[in-house]
Amino acid sequence: MTTRTNAREARAASRRVAVIGAGYVGLPTAATLAHFGHRVALAEREQTRLAALRSGRMPIVESGLDELVAGGVSAGNLRFTASAVDAVAGAEFVFLCVPTPQGADGSADLSYVEAAAKEVGAHLEPGAIVVNKSTVPVGSATMVEQVIGRPDIRVVSNPEFLREGTAVVDSLNPDRLVVGADDAQAAATVGELFSSTGAPLIVTDATTSETIKYASNAFLATKLSFVNALAGLCEEVGADVRDVMLGLGYDKRIGFEFLRPGPGWGGSCLPKDTRALLHIAGEAGYDFSLLAGAIASNEQQLARVVAKVEAACGDSVDGVTVGVWGLTFKANTDDRRDSPALQIVRRLVALGAKVQAFDPTVAGSDGSDGTEGDDGPEDLRGLALRRDPYEAAAGASVVVVLTEWDEFRWLDFSRLLKVMGVPSIIDARNLLDPAAVRRMGFTYTGIGRR
């Protein structure tokens, strides 16, 4: 049975914790637990990432993370190691924060989780609790138990709900904590690690906990697909989606969160998790047509943005120079995994466009110039990376805003007007003020905006 308690009722003593994986989940988790006074060993086998951490540099872009990590190291509560076996020595809790990429059939690939469990299983302290923090499908806790193969080790599900860009804030002030296990006492003990947050604690079984994570992301994705589809309707009937969203958001049953139309949703979680949940439903014989529709609607949104760019260029982008602002899937992160910006860019390149792009987090934008070619990251090959937004717009027939970096609001648009070949802007994030941009002499097209 699911129970709900308030974590303010108890404050946990300092515990020994191991975190396996220093990615977008593992690093904020380790730093947060260290901040709460626990003694944390963070294992990361990728040498470049590990070296960065040991030198005080953050391998990911995340606001406030450097201060949180530095505080944990300074207090002696956080250390880094290349060995997962070394990390789990003496640990009472072991958090698995490894990737679960999407498989070819849409299911979550659990090979990294399985490998991590197999690597540390024989080295765990008697009575240790292993925590699945990675996003994993129903039944994963049982799978990890079987891989470890030790009756004295309990496995608990504790899904993360971190938003990239605000992971530190979300870690220190979570909306809720969800912990699931067949052993309710083990689940509650994991919850106590985070008692300093004062967040509501939901203790349930592992299957329900695993489902909550997928359900949360699938609901958010569905909400975004609805908003983007509604923006398309607004364009057809002549309504302004901004005011429509205001009318929706003031309804307490709906709220303002995730009511901003854009180029489509993406990132490391929503695309992977929606398809994984759809796969889970299919395996169970359930026709989850609502979720399938949300995914299909997202694909349509990507195509609609490409069509807007084509229309701005006379119905064809073949041989046309297109300036792109933003390549990450959202602002305030360097994560480009399943970025809608990159998906749109790839489609434009496939149609013959000459794309020159700028993003504040992309290597090469800090002083180098020219085409990335075949030497840089695979997802950026074929793009001409530029040092700033003006160089990305130079000679372009259209500029496309694909990531909502705040700095794009405050550019010198009179300078932009001079460097562009044609003064046309496609604002796929509704970041700019349409009236102000048009007064400066640009043709402006947003998403559902008049």
MARKE-860017 format. One record per residue (C-alpha): residue in one letter; y, x, z. Coordinates in steps of 0.2 Angstrom, whole numbers, plus 5000, padded with zeros to 4 digits. Layout:
// MARKE-860017
aYXZ/...
END
This chain:
// MARKE-860017
m500050005000/t501750064996/t502950095011/r504750135011/t505550235025/n507150325028/a507050515028/r508450525040/e507250475054/a506450655054/r507050825050/a505650945045/a505451125053/s505551275042/r503951285031/r503151405019/v503251355001/a502751424984/v503451354968/i502551394952/g503751404937/a505651444937/g506151324923/y507351174923/v506351084937/g505551234947/l507151334949/p508251194956/t506751134967/a506451314974/a508351334977/t508551164986/l507051194997/a507751365002/h509451285005/f508551165017/g507851315027/h506151325020/r505451495016/v505151494997/a504251604985/l504651564967/a503351634954/e503951664936/r502851764924/e504151774910/q504851944913/t506551914905/r506851764916/l506151844931/a507351994929/a508851884927/l508451804943/r508151964953/s509852024946/g510751864952/r510951794934/m510351614930/p509151594916/i509751414913/v511451334912/e511551224927/s513151184937/g513151254955/l511451334953/d511951514955/e512851474972/l511251384978/v510151524973/a511251654980/g511351564996/g509451554998/v509251744994/s510551795006/a509851695020/g508151775016/n507351605012/l507051634993/r506151774984/f505551794967/t503851864961/a502951874944/s501251834952/a500751654957/v499351724968/d500651824977/a501751664979/v500451554987/a499951685000/g500251605017/a501051455008/e500751285017/f501451195001/v501251244983/f502351154970/l501751154952/c503251154941/v502551204924/p502851134907/t501850974901/p502350974882/q501950834871/g500250844862/a499950794844/d499350624849/g500850594860/s499950624876/a500550754889/d499750924887/l499150974904/s498451144899/y499851234909/v499551124925/e497651154923/a497951344921/a499051354936/a497851264947/k496451364942/e497451534944/v497951494962/g496451384968/a495351514976/h496951594984/l497651444993/e497751445012/p496551335020/g497351155022/a498751195010/i499451045000/v499751064981/v501150964974/n501250904956/k503050914952/s502850924933/t502850754924/v501050714922/p500050564917/v499050444928/g497550534935/s498250714935/a498150724954/t496350694953/m496150824939/v497050954949/e495950924964/q494350944952/v495051104945/i495451174962/g493751114969/r494051134987/p493850994999/d495151065011/i496551064999/r497550904996/v498450864980/v500050754981/s501150684967/n503050714969/p503950674953/e505650744949/f507150634944/l508350774940/r509650754926/e510050924917/g511850974920/t511850884937/a510150954944/v510951034959/v511850874964/d510250764961/s509250884971/l510350884986/n510750694985/p509250614977/d509250424974/r507550414981/l506050524985/v504350464978/v502750544985/g500950484981/a499250534987/d497650454993/d498050545010/a499550455016/q499850585029/a499850725016/a501150625006/a502250595021/t502250775025/v502850825008/g504250695010/e504750785026/l505150945017/f506650845009/s507150755025/s508850835025/t509350735010/g509250575020/a508550485004/p507450335005/l505650395005/i504350294995/v502550345000/t501250274989/d499650324980/a499550454967/t499250334952/t500850234957/s501850384959/e501450454942/t501850294934/i503550274943/k504050434934/y503550384917/a504250204920/s505950274925/n506150374909/a505450244898/f506750114905/l508150234903/a507650264885/t507450084881/k509250054889/l509950184878/s509050114862/f509749944866/v511550014868/n511450114851/a510749954842/l512149854850/a513349974843/g512649954826/l512949764828/c514749794833/e515049894817/e514349744807/v515349604816/g516949704819/a516749714838/d517249874848/v515749934858/r516850014871/d517449844877/v515749764875/m515049904887/l516449864899/g515949684899/l514149734902/g514449864915/y515349754927/d513849644929/k513049714945/r511349674937/i511649794923/g512849934929/f513850064919/e512450204919/f511750244902/l512950124893/r513650254881/p513150244863/g512750414855/p511750494841/g510150454849/w509250504865/g508250664866/g508050814878/s506450874887/c506050714895/l506350554887/p505550584870/k504050664878/d503850544892/t504050384882/r502750434869/a501550494884/l501750314892/l501450234875/h499850344874/i499350294892/a499550114887/g498550134871/e497150214881/a497150064893/g497149944879/y498849874882/d500049834868/f501749904874/s502649844859/l504349844868/l504250034871/a503650064854/g505249964848/a506350074858/i505650234851/a505750164833/s507550114837/n508050284842/e507350354825/q508450224816/q509950284826/l509750464820/a509650404802/r511150294805/v512150454810/v511550544795/a512050404784/k513850404791/v514050584787/e513350554769/a514550404767/a516050524773/c515550644759/g515450524745/d513650474748/s512950644746/v512950804757/d512150914744/g513151074743/v514451004755/t515051104770/v514851014786/g515551064803/v514551024818/w515151024836/g513751034849/l511851074847/t511151044865/f510450874869/k511850834881/a513350924888/n513351044903/t511551114899/d510951244887/d509351144883/r509051104865/r507251034866/d507150874856/s509050874854/p509650734844/a511050854838/l509750974831/q508750834823/i510250764814/v510750944808/r508950974801/r509050814791/l510750864784/v510151034780/a508650954771/l509850854761/g510751014755/a512151024767/k512951184772/v513051174791/q514151284801/a514051244819/f514751294836/d514051264854/p514651344870/t512951394875/v512251464859/a511951644858/g513051724845/s514551594848/d515351724860/g515951844847/s514751864833/d514951774816/g513851734801/t512251654797/e510851654810/g509551684797/d507751724802/d508151834817/g508751704830/p507951564839/e506751464827/d507751304830/l509351374824/r508751464808/g509651414793/l511251374802/a512851464801/l513451494819/r515251504822/r516351574837/d517351424840/p517551244835/y518951294822/e517851414813/a516451284813/a517751164804/a518451294792/g518351224774/a517251074780/s517250904771/v516850824788/v516650874806/v515250794816/v515350784835/l513550784841/t513650844860/e514950774872/w515650944878/d517250904886/e518151054878/f518150964861/r519350834868/w520750954871/l520751054855/d522351084844/f522050954831/s523551004821/r522651174819/l521051084815/l521950984801/k522551144793/v520851234792/m519751084786/g519451054768/v519450864771/p520150794787/s518650684792/i517850664809/i516150584813/d516150564832/a514350524836/r514750534855/n516350424855/l517150574864/l518850564855/d520250434855/p520150354838/a521950294837/a522650464842/v521550554830/r521950444816/r523850464820/m523650654817/g523050624800/f521150614801/t519850494795/y518950444811/t517150364812/g516350334829/i514850234835/g515250054836/r517150094838/r518550014828/
END
